[in-house]
């Protein structure tokens, strides 16, 4: 027997064509001029027509809402088909996106080939194109993030849009939140509309930024720091993108007043005096008048002591004034010397609240005038001057 003893041959099937599908470009903008072009290619025998090459239609885009098509033999939101003519190796379907101003995510369109008579799907048997939303994206930020209530610097909220700037964009809406109150704690400029709860801005054609300026209203009211938060809302013709909100603070710069005493005790006939020191912190650039205090204790004004430094002073109350850029003010109590034997006497000064300042730290102080007279001294005086009513 002589090798080879057998032979194998292959008969290739040239009756069924191989069909593939691809898309180019892979994505287009919704309002752009470029279209998605799906190309169906067949290989093998192409001399005969090939009809009803079927495919499924998937994705998030909707026919006649998000796009129109041309080139297909049949087409719906779920299926379609094409026909090849004799000697035609490729067939195209063009997808033309429908422009709109609706805020929406990117959308996809997927063609998946289905087996059919006279052809077999070949790789790639599926193609996905994307219609990208080109509504402008709008964000908001603020600088600086904190200003003083009575300062010259303002809060500036900047709205920025990206994407197609060629047309005006009106009624970009935002919520207004925070603890500050419009027209009471601040005023605004730059917004198309503004209230204590909402507002809007308008962009002109080719305008990429819009600013809203917040100008704090200066006052002397004692209050905590206050905030203003602007938060974008979605609307027609734009999409809110990060950062979608911005918060800034109006810091209270009204005065805080405290009180200390040194020394806390002096001799009636001595040289040191009781010195009450009033201190203010915060904004000291302006004058601060009528800082009030109560006066109490067992010592009697103009009998047991005199005072200097106060704007007003009586046995029950008093006040001081701070000049511009003045952070401290002193009231000096000078004990009145006498020769009477008496108990130690006290003087208490306590700050009183006001709408012009806040109280902080130590708000009261008590000083003592120590008696330094003695009975022996009084007896000696009586010997010299019997008129005081004492006898030997």
C-alpha positions in Angstrom: 0.0 0.0 0.0 1.4 3.4 -0.9 0.8 6.6 1.1 -1.2 8.8 1.1 -4.2 6.5 1.2 -6.8 9.3 1.7 -7.5 12.9 0.8 -9.8 15.5 2.4 -11.2 18.5 0.6 -13.5 21.4 1.8 -16.4 22.8 0.0 -16.9 26.4 1.2 -20.4 27.7 1.5 -20.7 30.8 -0.7 -24.5 31.1 -0.5 -24.7 33.1 2.8 -22.9 36.4 3.2 -21.2 37.6 6.3 -22.7 40.9 7.6 -21.1 43.2 10.3 -22.0 46.6 11.6 -20.0 49.6 13.0 -20.6 53.3 13.8 -18.5 56.4 13.2 -18.2 58.7 14.9 -18.9 57.0 18.2 -20.5 60.1 19.6 -22.0 63.4 18.4 -23.4 66.4 20.2 -27.1 66.8 20.3 -27.1 70.3 18.7 -24.0 69.7 16.5 -23.8 69.3 12.8 -22.2 65.8 12.8 -24.4 62.7 12.6 -24.0 59.1 13.7 -23.4 56.8 10.7 -23.9 53.1 11.1 -22.3 51.1 8.3 -23.4 47.5 7.5 -20.8 45.6 5.5 -21.2 42.2 3.7 -18.5 39.9 2.5 -18.7 36.7 0.4 -20.8 36.5 -2.7 -22.3 40.0 -3.2 -23.4 39.6 -6.8 -27.0 39.0 -5.8 -29.2 41.4 -3.8 -29.6 40.7 -0.1 -32.9 41.9 1.5 -34.2 42.1 5.0 -31.0 42.1 6.9 -32.5 42.6 10.4 -31.2 44.2 13.6 -32.5 45.1 17.0 -32.6 48.8 18.1 -31.7 49.5 21.7 -30.3 52.2 23.9 -31.8 55.2 25.7 -32.5 57.5 22.7 -36.0 57.6 21.3 -36.8 57.7 17.6 -38.5 60.9 16.4 -37.9 62.5 19.9 -34.1 62.4 20.2 -33.2 61.6 16.6 -34.4 60.9 13.0 -33.0 58.3 10.7 -32.5 57.7 7.0 -31.2 54.8 5.0 -33.0 51.9 6.6 -35.6 49.8 4.7 -37.6 49.6 7.9 -37.0 51.2 11.3 -38.8 51.5 14.7 -37.7 52.0 18.3 -37.1 48.2 18.6 -36.1 46.8 15.2 -35.0 47.7 11.8 -33.8 46.3 8.5 -31.7 47.1 5.4 -31.4 45.8 1.9 -28.2 45.4 -0.2 -28.4 45.8 -3.9 -26.6 43.5 -6.3 -22.8 44.0 -6.0 -23.4 46.3 -3.0 -21.0 45.6 -0.1 -21.9 48.3 2.3 -25.1 50.1 3.4 -25.4 53.1 5.8 -28.0 54.4 8.2 -27.6 58.0 9.2 -28.8 59.1 12.7 -29.5 62.8 12.9 -29.9 64.0 16.5 -32.9 66.3 17.3 -31.7 69.4 19.1 -33.7 70.6 22.1 -33.3 72.6 25.3 -34.4 69.8 27.7 -32.0 69.0 30.5 -31.2 65.3 30.0 -28.3 62.8 30.3 -26.3 61.5 27.3 -28.3 59.0 25.2 -27.3 55.9 23.4 -28.4 54.1 20.3 -27.4 50.4 19.8 -27.8 48.2 16.7 -27.5 44.4 17.2 -27.6 42.2 14.1 -30.1 39.3 14.0 -29.6 36.0 12.1 -31.6 35.9 8.9 -32.0 34.3 5.5 -29.1 34.5 3.2 -26.6 36.0 5.7 -24.8 35.4 9.0 -23.9 38.2 11.6 -20.1 38.6 11.8 -18.0 40.5 14.2 -18.6 43.2 15.0 -22.3 42.4 15.1 -23.2 45.3 17.4 -22.5 49.0 17.4 -23.3 51.7 19.9 -23.4 55.4 19.3 -23.9 58.2 21.8 -25.7 61.5 21.5 -24.1 63.8 24.1 -26.3 66.4 25.7 -24.9 69.9 25.0 -27.1 72.0 27.2 -24.9 74.4 29.1 -23.7 73.3 32.5 -24.0 76.0 35.2 -22.1 76.0 38.5 -21.8 78.5 41.4 -19.0 79.5 43.7 -18.4 82.3 46.2 -15.3 84.4 47.1 -14.4 85.4 49.7 -16.2 82.9 51.9 -16.4 85.3 54.8 -16.7 89.1 55.2 -17.3 91.4 58.2 -20.7 92.9 58.7 -19.4 96.4 58.8 -16.5 95.9 56.4 -16.0 97.2 52.9 -15.6 93.8 51.3 -18.6 92.1 49.7 -19.5 88.4 49.0 -19.4 87.7 45.3 -21.2 84.6 44.0 -20.0 83.7 40.5 -22.3 81.6 38.2 -20.3 79.9 35.4 -21.8 78.2 32.3 -20.0 75.8 30.0 -21.0 74.3 26.7 -22.7 76.2 23.9 -22.5 79.9 24.9 -23.7 81.3 21.6 -27.2 82.0 22.7 -28.6 83.8 25.7 -29.6 81.7 28.7 -32.3 83.2 30.9 -33.9 82.2 34.2 -31.1 80.2 35.7 -32.8 79.6 39.1 -31.4 79.1 42.5 -32.6 78.8 46.1 -31.6 81.2 48.8 -30.9 79.7 52.2 -29.0 80.5 55.4 -29.5 82.5 58.6 -29.1 86.0 57.1 -32.2 87.9 56.1 -32.5 89.7 52.8 -32.8 93.5 53.1 -32.2 93.3 56.9 -28.7 91.7 57.0 -27.7 92.3 53.4 -28.6 93.7 50.0 -27.8 92.2 46.6 -27.0 93.3 43.1 -26.6 91.4 39.8 -29.5 89.0 40.0 -32.4 89.1 37.5 -34.7 88.3 40.4 -34.0 87.9 44.1 -36.0 87.3 47.3 -35.4 85.8 50.7 -35.9 82.3 49.3 -35.1 82.2 45.6 -33.5 84.1 42.7 -32.4 83.9 39.1 -29.7 85.1 36.8 -29.6 85.7 33.0 -26.6 85.1 30.7 -26.2 87.1 27.5 -25.0 85.5 24.3 -21.3 84.5 24.6 -21.3 85.3 28.3 -19.7 82.6 30.4 -20.0 84.2 33.9 -22.6 86.1 35.9 -22.0 87.6 39.3 -24.3 88.3 42.2 -22.9 90.6 44.9 -24.0 90.4 48.5 -23.4 93.7 50.4 -23.8 93.2 54.2 -25.9 95.8 56.1 -23.8 97.3 58.9 -25.4 97.6 62.3 -24.6 97.7 65.9 -26.9 94.9 66.9 -25.3 92.0 68.8 -25.9 88.8 66.9 -24.2 85.6 65.8 -22.5 85.1 62.5 -24.9 84.7 59.7 -24.8 82.6 56.5 -26.1 82.9 52.9 -26.3 79.8 50.7 -27.2 79.9 47.1 -28.1 76.5 45.6 -28.7 76.0 41.9 -31.9 74.4 40.6 -32.2 72.5 37.3 -34.1 74.4 34.7 -34.9 74.7 31.0 -31.8 75.0 28.7 -29.1 74.2 31.3 -27.9 71.6 33.8 -26.7 72.3 37.3 -23.2 70.9 37.6 -20.7 70.8 40.5 -20.4 72.9 42.5 -24.1 73.4 42.6 -24.2 75.4 45.8 -22.0 78.0 47.6 -22.2 79.2 51.2 -20.6 82.3 52.7 -20.6 83.9 56.2 -21.2 87.4 57.4 -19.2 87.6 60.6 -20.5 89.8 63.4 -18.0 92.6 64.1 -19.9 94.5 66.7 -18.2 95.2 70.0 -17.9 92.9 72.9 -17.3 94.6 76.2 -15.8 93.2 79.4 -14.8 94.6 82.8 -11.9 94.0 85.3 -10.7 95.7 88.4 -7.2 96.2 89.8 -6.4 96.4 92.6 -9.4 94.9 94.2 -8.8 96.5 97.6 -7.3 99.8 98.7 -6.8 101.6 102.0 -9.2 104.5 102.7 -6.3 106.9 103.3 -3.8 105.2 101.0 -2.5 106.4 97.6 -3.6 103.5 95.3 -7.0 103.9 93.8 -9.6 101.3 92.5 -9.3 101.2 88.8 -12.1 99.6 86.7 -10.9 98.8 83.2 -13.5 98.4 80.4 -12.3 96.5 77.4 -13.9 96.1 74.0 -13.0 93.6 71.2 -14.3 93.2 67.7 -14.6 96.2 65.5 -13.1 99.2 67.3 -12.8 101.5 64.4 -15.9 103.5 65.3 -16.9 105.3 68.5 -19.0 103.3 71.0 -21.0 105.5 73.3 -23.2 104.9 76.3 -21.7 101.7 77.5 -23.8 101.5 80.7 -23.1 99.9 84.1 -24.8 99.7 87.5 -23.2 100.9 90.7 -23.9 99.3 94.0 -22.2 98.4 97.3 -21.9 99.9 100.8 -19.7 102.8 99.8 -21.4 106.1 99.1 -20.5 108.2 96.0 -19.1 111.7 96.9 -18.9 110.7 100.6 -16.7 107.7 100.6 -15.1 108.1 97.1 -15.0 110.3 94.0 -14.6 109.1 90.4 -12.9 110.1 87.2 -13.1 108.7 83.7 -16.8 108.0 83.4 -19.0 109.9 81.0 -21.8 109.8 83.6 -21.8 108.5 87.1 -24.2 108.5 90.1 -24.7 106.4 93.1 -26.7 103.8 91.1 -25.5 103.9 87.5 -23.0 105.2 85.1 -21.6 105.0 81.5 -18.5 105.3 79.5 -17.7 106.2 75.9 -15.0 104.6 73.7 -13.4 106.8 71.0 -12.6 105.6 67.5 -9.9 102.9 67.6 -10.0 102.9 71.4 -10.1 99.4 73.0 -9.8 100.3 76.7 -11.4 102.8 79.0 -10.8 103.2 82.7 -12.9 104.5 85.6 -10.8 105.4 88.7 -12.4 105.5 92.1 -10.5 107.6 94.6 -11.4 106.9 98.3 -12.2 109.9 100.4 -10.0 110.1 103.5 -11.6 110.6 106.9 -10.8 109.8 110.6 -14.0 107.9 111.4 -13.8 104.4 112.5 -16.1 102.5 110.2 -16.5 99.1 108.5 -14.8 98.3 105.2 -16.9 99.5 102.3 -17.5 98.0 98.8 -18.2 99.3 95.4 -19.5 97.0 92.7 -19.7 98.0 89.0 -21.7 95.6 86.7 -22.0 96.1 83.0 -25.5 96.3 81.5 -26.5 94.9 78.2 -27.3 97.0 75.1 -28.2 96.6 71.5 -24.9 98.4 70.6 -22.6 95.8 72.1 -22.4 92.4 73.6 -21.1 91.4 77.0 -18.3 88.9 77.2 -15.8 87.6 79.7 -15.9 89.2 83.1 -18.8 91.7 83.3 -18.6 92.9 86.9 -16.0 93.8 89.5 -16.1 94.6 93.2 -13.6 96.8 95.0 -13.1 97.2 98.7 -12.2 100.4 100.6 -10.5 99.2 103.7 -11.0 101.3 106.9 -7.6 102.4 108.2 -8.7 104.6 111.1 -8.6 103.5 114.8 -10.3 104.2 118.1 -7.0 105.4 119.7 -6.6 108.0 117.0 -10.1 109.2 117.6 -9.4 109.4 121.4 -6.3 111.5 120.8 -8.4 113.9 118.6 -11.0 114.1 121.4 -8.3 115.2 123.9 -7.2 117.9 121.6 -10.6 119.0 120.5 -13.3 118.2 123.1 -16.0 119.6 120.7 -16.2 116.2 119.1 -18.2 115.0 122.1 -15.6 112.8 123.9 -14.3 113.4 127.4 -11.2 112.2 129.4 
